Amino acid sequence: MRLTCPLCGDRDRREFHYYGSDAYLDRPAEGAAPAAWDDYLHNRDNPAGLTKDLWYHEQGCAQWLVVTRNTVTHEVSAVELVAGRAGA
């Protein structure tokens, strides 16, 4: 699989570290119930189809990226900087 970093261009996915779903960006609010934190830290979906994942360009520009991809076909449809997202 190849990812097109917005800063570095087309790269092999081995340059990146997969972190998980972009839901990591939606942390529970300060003072949230322990159950909300437990769900955030320990429960993950494993969908078949279109997902948005958080990746770190470890061997490149050291930027966090949101990668939109299909987990069935491995087709990557978008790569964007986390820092450029609204609300990030």
Secondary structure as GFF3:
##gff-version 3
##sequence-region A 1 88
A	DSSP	beta_strand	2	5	.	.	.	ID=ss1
A	DSSP	beta_strand	9	12	.	.	.	ID=ss2
A	DSSP	three_ten_helix	13	15	.	.	.	ID=ss3
A	DSSP	beta_strand	17	21	.	.	.	ID=ss4
A	DSSP	three_ten_helix	22	25	.	.	.	ID=ss5
A	DSSP	alpha_helix	34	42	.	.	.	ID=ss6
A	DSSP	beta_strand	50	56	.	.	.	ID=ss7
A	DSSP	beta_strand	64	70	.	.	.	ID=ss8
A	DSSP	beta_strand	76	81	.	.	.	ID=ss9
A	DSSP	three_ten_helix	82	84	.	.	.	ID=ss10
###
